[in-house]
Amino acid sequence: MRLEIYHSTLKLQWDDFVRNSKNGTFLFLRDYMNYHRDRFADNSLLVFDGKEQLIALLPANKKDDELISHGGLTYGGFVTDERMKTEVMLKIFEQTLAYLKENNFAKLTYKCVPQIYHRFPADEDLYALFRYQAVLLRRDVASTISLSHKLNYQERRQRAIKKAVARKVICGVSTDYSSYWRILEENLTNLHETKPVHTLAEIEMLQRVFSDNIKLFAAFIDDQMVAGTIVYETSQVAHAQYIASSNQGRSTGALDSLFNFLLTEVYREKSFFDFGISTEDVGKFLNLGLIDFKEGFGGRAIVYDAYEITIS
């Protein structure tokens, strides 16, 4: 088994493996990972078997003496295909940890790919983490709907949808990212004193490159945008990456109407709709108001986990 650090000459091989993997998504394609390469020192790994066949990828970056899979992505971990078996994954971890020790890394931070993104069962890495005494570093809670087994909406959400109908809220796909970004930045500044992870220029660039995967859906009153969400779409999941509403949108139930539109019309054939996490401080703080909104549509908990292995 051989490990090789990613370099640009391997881009086609890397991307082809991601597209044919059992747990990879477009976030692992190099054109997505490279948009923030100035902020992360890439140290991604490719794993080849004894016959020089590519059998696994690890999107990763180096930060001081730590390897992180990957600091700029929502989730990470080994990307594998349907050939992967548990014994092989144990050997991959053995080789990876040996590589880290030889190169003076002190620890591995490993983000798991949540099961809703798996096209085939792909938890071989979870067993390997247990075998190599990984410690749970953080656990974030997201609210996800299984679209083939939807629960009834909370009465409060139903009332808000009726209010939006009365106020003639119109929902649809939009290309007006500038208007949405103004609403989003105002929300994050006033409510959380934070900024979006992406800049407007970055999200517009990513949407141009991944037009089938990244979409803006918005709610309008009299042609004025009052609420919206950016959806990251993969084969299994529609994931709400950002959610924001103006004051007028909040008073008219615009977000409720928008999510009802997404759940009943746009993504009704998807396996899952993921509202994203409602936690902060590495999962220790739960935003009760935010998760209540998401659970009001029938969302129920899945976790986004990250583990740590000390290199000795």
One Martini backbone bead per residue (centre of mass of N, CA, C, O) as a GRO file, in nm:
protein
  312
    1MET     BB    1   0.097   0.036   0.021
    2ARG     BB    2   0.036   0.379  -0.103
    3LEU     BB    3   0.123   0.718  -0.043
    4GLU     BB    4  -0.001   1.035  -0.185
    5ILE     BB    5   0.035   1.352  -0.256
    6TYR     BB    6  -0.133   1.594  -0.377
    7HIS     BB    7  -0.147   1.697  -0.726
    8SER     BB    8  -0.242   1.842  -1.023
    9THR     BB    9  -0.183   1.578  -1.200
   10LEU     BB   10  -0.434   1.424  -1.023
   11LYS     BB   11  -0.716   1.544  -1.082
   12LEU     BB   12  -0.865   1.341  -1.267
   13GLN     BB   13  -0.835   1.099  -1.078
   14TRP     BB   14  -0.973   1.219  -0.836
   15ASP     BB   15  -1.250   1.302  -0.962
   16ASP     BB   16  -1.327   1.021  -1.069
   17PHE     BB   17  -1.339   0.885  -0.791
   18VAL     BB   18  -1.554   1.059  -0.661
   19ARG     BB   19  -1.785   1.002  -0.874
   20ASN     BB   20  -1.745   0.666  -0.801
   21SER     BB   21  -1.824   0.673  -0.521
   22LYS     BB   22  -1.997   0.602  -0.201
   23ASN     BB   23  -1.914   0.906  -0.029
   24GLY     BB   24  -1.901   1.126  -0.241
   25THR     BB   25  -1.884   1.475  -0.326
   26PHE     BB   26  -1.848   1.785  -0.472
   27LEU     BB   27  -1.664   1.891  -0.234
   28PHE     BB   28  -1.414   1.692  -0.341
   29LEU     BB   29  -1.363   1.851  -0.568
   30ARG     BB   30  -1.111   2.048  -0.678
   31ASP     BB   31  -1.281   2.304  -0.760
   32TYR     BB   32  -1.382   2.335  -0.470
   33MET     BB   33  -1.125   2.314  -0.286
   34ASN     BB   34  -0.961   2.556  -0.440
   35TYR     BB   35  -1.108   2.824  -0.350
   36HIS     BB   36  -0.935   2.796  -0.046
   37ARG     BB   37  -0.614   2.752  -0.080
   38ASP     BB   38  -0.511   3.019   0.067
   39ARG     BB   39  -0.622   2.901   0.368
   40PHE     BB   40  -0.507   2.606   0.287
   41ALA     BB   41  -0.280   2.344   0.343
   42ASP     BB   42  -0.251   2.109   0.133
   43ASN     BB   43  -0.278   1.731   0.235
   44SER     BB   44  -0.368   1.530   0.040
   45LEU     BB   45  -0.462   1.180  -0.010
   46LEU     BB   46  -0.344   0.887  -0.178
   47VAL     BB   47  -0.446   0.541  -0.220
   48PHE     BB   48  -0.249   0.256  -0.296
   49ASP     BB   49  -0.207  -0.045  -0.398
   50GLY     BB   50  -0.005  -0.312  -0.500
   51LYS     BB   51  -0.136  -0.243  -0.808
   52GLU     BB   52  -0.181   0.073  -0.836
   53GLN     BB   53  -0.462   0.120  -0.712
   54LEU     BB   54  -0.712   0.326  -0.643
   55ILE     BB   55  -0.885   0.324  -0.302
   56ALA     BB   56  -0.827   0.624  -0.175
   57LEU     BB   57  -0.928   0.933  -0.012
   58LEU     BB   58  -0.790   1.245   0.156
   59PRO     BB   59  -0.916   1.525   0.250
   60ALA     BB   60  -0.658   1.772   0.331
   61ASN     BB   61  -0.488   1.960   0.594
   62LYS     BB   62  -0.235   2.170   0.718
   63LYS     BB   63  -0.182   2.250   1.081
   64ASP     BB   64   0.100   2.250   1.167
   65ASP     BB   65   0.080   1.931   1.350
   66GLU     BB   66  -0.193   1.896   1.172
   67LEU     BB   67  -0.440   1.676   1.038
   68ILE     BB   68  -0.719   1.772   0.826
   69SER     BB   69  -1.061   1.641   0.737
   70HIS     BB   70  -1.146   1.934   0.635
   71GLY     BB   71  -1.124   2.268   0.726
   72GLY     BB   72  -1.319   2.368   0.458
   73LEU     BB   73  -1.528   2.143   0.540
   74THR     BB   74  -1.809   1.992   0.662
   75TYR     BB   75  -1.678   1.726   0.553
   76GLY     BB   76  -1.496   1.406   0.546
   77GLY     BB   77  -1.274   1.171   0.484
   78PHE     BB   78  -1.278   0.878   0.343
   79VAL     BB   79  -1.277   0.798   0.005
   80THR     BB   80  -1.480   0.543  -0.146
   81ASP     BB   81  -1.563   0.234  -0.275
   82GLU     BB   82  -1.724  -0.077  -0.320
   83ARG     BB   83  -1.444  -0.233  -0.251
   84MET     BB   84  -1.447  -0.165   0.032
   85LYS     BB   85  -1.301  -0.295   0.333
   86THR     BB   86  -1.230  -0.332   0.657
   87GLU     BB   87  -0.939  -0.444   0.644
   88VAL     BB   88  -0.834  -0.223   0.454
   89MET     BB   89  -0.894   0.021   0.638
   90LEU     BB   90  -0.700  -0.060   0.862
   91LYS     BB   91  -0.447  -0.036   0.678
   92ILE     BB   92  -0.483   0.260   0.607
   93PHE     BB   93  -0.453   0.367   0.894
   94GLU     BB   94  -0.176   0.252   0.947
   95GLN     BB   95  -0.034   0.407   0.715
   96THR     BB   96  -0.120   0.695   0.792
   97LEU     BB   97   0.004   0.704   1.079
   98ALA     BB   98   0.292   0.648   0.981
   99TYR     BB   99   0.316   0.898   0.805
  100LEU     BB  100   0.267   1.107   1.031
  101LYS     BB  101   0.508   1.027   1.204
  102GLU     BB  102   0.733   1.069   0.986
  103ASN     BB  103   0.607   1.389   0.954
  104ASN     BB  104   0.550   1.520   1.247
  105PHE     BB  105   0.278   1.453   1.353
  106ALA     BB  106   0.046   1.479   1.635
  107LYS     BB  107  -0.240   1.485   1.467
  108LEU     BB  108  -0.578   1.368   1.389
  109THR     BB  109  -0.846   1.520   1.214
  110TYR     BB  110  -1.174   1.358   1.177
  111LYS     BB  111  -1.417   1.382   0.937
  112CYS     BB  112  -1.728   1.271   0.880
  113VAL     BB  113  -1.951   1.112   0.669
  114PRO     BB  114  -2.260   1.120   0.659
  115GLN     BB  115  -2.491   0.876   0.587
  116ILE     BB  116  -2.677   1.043   0.387
  117TYR     BB  117  -2.424   1.043   0.164
  118HIS     BB  118  -2.453   0.747   0.114
  119ARG     BB  119  -2.482   0.505  -0.144
  120PHE     BB  120  -2.321   0.319   0.043
  121PRO     BB  121  -2.193   0.152   0.270
  122ALA     BB  122  -1.930   0.356   0.484
  123ASP     BB  123  -1.812   0.253   0.800
  124GLU     BB  124  -1.509   0.163   0.814
  125ASP     BB  125  -1.386   0.416   0.959
  126LEU     BB  126  -1.531   0.392   1.232
  127TYR     BB  127  -1.392   0.132   1.316
  128ALA     BB  128  -1.100   0.236   1.292
  129LEU     BB  129  -1.125   0.456   1.504
  130PHE     BB  130  -1.174   0.263   1.735
  131ARG     BB  131  -0.911   0.089   1.704
  132TYR     BB  132  -0.737   0.383   1.724
  133GLN     BB  133  -0.850   0.558   1.965
  134ALA     BB  134  -1.054   0.763   1.912
  135VAL     BB  135  -1.172   1.094   1.981
  136LEU     BB  136  -1.431   1.283   2.050
  137LEU     BB  137  -1.444   1.626   1.955
  138ARG     BB  138  -1.725   1.656   1.788
  139ARG     BB  139  -2.096   1.734   1.794
  140ASP     BB  140  -2.333   1.790   1.551
  141VAL     BB  141  -2.669   1.905   1.499
  142ALA     BB  142  -2.901   1.793   1.264
  143SER     BB  143  -3.185   1.846   1.043
  144THR     BB  144  -3.372   1.566   0.905
  145ILE     BB  145  -3.545   1.450   0.612
  146SER     BB  146  -3.735   1.182   0.516
  147LEU     BB  147  -3.905   1.195   0.213
  148SER     BB  148  -4.051   0.899   0.247
  149HIS     BB  149  -4.105   0.993   0.582
  150LYS     BB  150  -4.299   1.221   0.655
  151LEU     BB  151  -4.389   1.458   0.874
  152ASN     BB  152  -4.577   1.657   1.033
  153TYR     BB  153  -4.643   1.965   1.082
  154GLN     BB  154  -4.634   2.211   1.274
  155GLU     BB  155  -4.875   2.431   1.353
  156ARG     BB  156  -4.701   2.688   1.326
  157ARG     BB  157  -4.614   2.629   1.033
  158GLN     BB  158  -4.897   2.623   0.909
  159ARG     BB  159  -4.975   2.915   0.979
  160ALA     BB  160  -4.741   3.050   0.822
  161ILE     BB  161  -4.822   2.948   0.543
  162LYS     BB  162  -5.099   3.087   0.538
  163LYS     BB  163  -4.989   3.372   0.563
  164ALA     BB  164  -4.826   3.367   0.298
  165VAL     BB  165  -5.066   3.327   0.113
  166ALA     BB  166  -5.215   3.591   0.195
  167ARG     BB  167  -4.939   3.764   0.110
  168LYS     BB  168  -4.830   3.650  -0.165
  169VAL     BB  169  -4.606   3.446  -0.161
  170ILE     BB  170  -4.321   3.381  -0.370
  171CYS     BB  171  -4.159   3.089  -0.506
  172GLY     BB  172  -3.806   3.036  -0.615
  173VAL     BB  173  -3.570   3.058  -0.828
  174SER     BB  174  -3.242   3.231  -0.819
  175THR     BB  175  -2.980   3.488  -0.927
  176ASP     BB  176  -2.990   3.696  -0.669
  177TYR     BB  177  -2.725   3.709  -0.466
  178SER     BB  178  -2.703   3.999  -0.362
  179SER     BB  179  -2.972   4.022  -0.212
  180TYR     BB  180  -2.929   3.780  -0.030
  181TRP     BB  181  -2.660   3.871   0.105
  182ARG     BB  182  -2.782   4.109   0.256
  183ILE     BB  183  -2.969   3.941   0.433
  184LEU     BB  184  -2.758   3.750   0.555
  185GLU     BB  185  -2.562   3.958   0.681
  186GLU     BB  186  -2.773   4.089   0.864
  187ASN     BB  187  -2.843   3.841   1.024
  188LEU     BB  188  -2.556   3.763   1.132
  189THR     BB  189  -2.493   4.033   1.267
  190ASN     BB  190  -2.752   4.068   1.455
  191LEU     BB  191  -2.772   3.760   1.576
  192HIS     BB  192  -2.430   3.658   1.576
  193GLU     BB  193  -2.175   3.824   1.494
  194THR     BB  194  -2.134   3.732   1.188
  195LYS     BB  195  -2.021   3.561   0.893
  196PRO     BB  196  -1.996   3.428   0.613
  197VAL     BB  197  -1.793   3.190   0.489
  198HIS     BB  198  -1.871   3.316   0.230
  199THR     BB  199  -1.845   3.504  -0.030
  200LEU     BB  200  -2.004   3.633  -0.288
  201ALA     BB  201  -1.787   3.563  -0.499
  202GLU     BB  202  -1.760   3.265  -0.423
  203ILE     BB  203  -2.056   3.168  -0.464
  204GLU     BB  204  -2.071   3.255  -0.761
  205MET     BB  205  -1.842   3.080  -0.863
  206LEU     BB  206  -1.948   2.805  -0.763
  207GLN     BB  207  -2.216   2.816  -0.920
  208ARG     BB  208  -2.091   2.816  -1.202
  209VAL     BB  209  -1.941   2.539  -1.169
  210PHE     BB  210  -2.209   2.421  -0.978
  211SER     BB  211  -2.511   2.445  -1.111
  212ASP     BB  212  -2.635   2.154  -1.017
  213ASN     BB  213  -2.565   2.203  -0.685
  214ILE     BB  214  -2.604   2.527  -0.674
  215LYS     BB  215  -2.883   2.700  -0.513
  216LEU     BB  216  -3.126   2.960  -0.526
  217PHE     BB  217  -3.389   3.023  -0.294
  218ALA     BB  218  -3.692   3.230  -0.297
  219ALA     BB  219  -3.882   3.494  -0.145
  220PHE     BB  220  -4.171   3.696  -0.251
  221ILE     BB  221  -4.286   4.049  -0.245
  222ASP     BB  222  -4.346   4.224  -0.499
  223ASP     BB  223  -4.048   4.133  -0.615
  224GLN     BB  224  -3.932   4.108  -0.323
  225MET     BB  225  -3.686   3.997  -0.135
  226VAL     BB  226  -3.735   3.811   0.200
  227ALA     BB  227  -3.608   3.518   0.134
  228GLY     BB  228  -3.363   3.238   0.185
  229THR     BB  229  -3.172   2.964   0.019
  230ILE     BB  230  -2.892   2.758   0.002
  231VAL     BB  231  -2.840   2.474  -0.209
  232TYR     BB  232  -2.691   2.156  -0.163
  233GLU     BB  233  -2.667   1.916  -0.424
  234THR     BB  234  -2.704   1.571  -0.415
  235SER     BB  235  -2.796   1.253  -0.475
  236GLN     BB  236  -2.933   1.239  -0.168
  237VAL     BB  237  -2.907   1.560  -0.098
  238ALA     BB  238  -3.064   1.850   0.047
  239HIS     BB  239  -2.874   2.137   0.151
  240ALA     BB  240  -2.889   2.394   0.383
  241GLN     BB  241  -2.645   2.633   0.399
  242TYR     BB  242  -2.846   2.884   0.397
  243ILE     BB  243  -3.048   3.107   0.618
  244ALA     BB  244  -3.283   3.382   0.536
  245SER     BB  245  -3.446   3.691   0.672
  246SER     BB  246  -3.643   3.941   0.676
  247ASN     BB  247  -3.863   4.116   0.849
  248GLN     BB  248  -4.091   4.068   0.645
  249GLY     BB  249  -4.050   3.764   0.625
  250ARG     BB  250  -4.110   3.698   0.926
  251SER     BB  251  -4.410   3.831   0.927
  252THR     BB  252  -4.508   3.625   0.659
  253GLY     BB  253  -4.381   3.326   0.632
  254ALA     BB  254  -4.160   3.282   0.405
  255LEU     BB  255  -3.985   3.040   0.497
  256ASP     BB  256  -4.212   2.837   0.521
  257SER     BB  257  -4.294   2.851   0.224
  258LEU     BB  258  -4.020   2.772   0.106
  259PHE     BB  259  -3.991   2.488   0.242
  260ASN     BB  260  -4.250   2.374   0.132
  261PHE     BB  261  -4.163   2.396  -0.163
  262LEU     BB  262  -3.913   2.210  -0.142
  263LEU     BB  263  -4.056   1.950  -0.012
  264THR     BB  264  -4.314   1.928  -0.231
  265GLU     BB  265  -4.150   1.997  -0.514
  266VAL     BB  266  -3.838   2.000  -0.567
  267TYR     BB  267  -3.746   1.745  -0.334
  268ARG     BB  268  -3.945   1.488  -0.321
  269GLU     BB  269  -3.725   1.269  -0.462
  270LYS     BB  270  -3.548   1.273  -0.243
  271SER     BB  271  -3.413   1.134   0.039
  272PHE     BB  272  -3.297   1.419   0.161
  273PHE     BB  273  -3.341   1.687   0.403
  274ASP     BB  274  -3.100   1.936   0.511
  275PHE     BB  275  -3.081   2.203   0.749
  276GLY     BB  276  -2.863   2.163   0.941
  277ILE     BB  277  -2.709   2.307   1.195
  278SER     BB  278  -2.768   2.401   1.574
  279THR     BB  279  -2.463   2.445   1.654
  280GLU     BB  280  -2.207   2.531   1.895
  281ASP     BB  281  -1.921   2.493   2.037
  282VAL     BB  282  -1.859   2.197   1.935
  283GLY     BB  283  -2.180   2.122   2.023
  284LYS     BB  284  -2.252   2.250   2.321
  285PHE     BB  285  -2.453   2.443   2.165
  286LEU     BB  286  -2.809   2.486   2.153
  287ASN     BB  287  -3.035   2.619   1.925
  288LEU     BB  288  -3.361   2.619   2.002
  289GLY     BB  289  -3.501   2.798   1.790
  290LEU     BB  290  -3.376   2.669   1.535
  291ILE     BB  291  -3.456   2.367   1.584
  292ASP     BB  292  -3.760   2.414   1.604
  293PHE     BB  293  -3.802   2.501   1.315
  294LYS     BB  294  -3.697   2.237   1.180
  295GLU     BB  295  -3.878   2.033   1.346
  296GLY     BB  296  -4.153   2.156   1.238
  297PHE     BB  297  -4.102   1.987   0.951
  298GLY     BB  298  -3.963   1.695   1.060
  299GLY     BB  299  -3.699   1.717   1.177
  300ARG     BB  300  -3.417   1.503   1.253
  301ALA     BB  301  -3.147   1.367   1.400
  302ILE     BB  302  -2.816   1.429   1.308
  303VAL     BB  303  -2.459   1.375   1.285
  304TYR     BB  304  -2.152   1.566   1.309
  305ASP     BB  305  -1.835   1.424   1.315
  306ALA     BB  306  -1.527   1.446   1.520
  307TYR     BB  307  -1.194   1.326   1.537
  308GLU     BB  308  -0.907   1.213   1.748
  309ILE     BB  309  -0.556   1.140   1.688
  310THR     BB  310  -0.278   1.048   1.852
  311ILE     BB  311   0.059   1.067   1.780
  312SER     BB  312   0.308   0.793   1.879
   0.00000   0.00000   0.00000
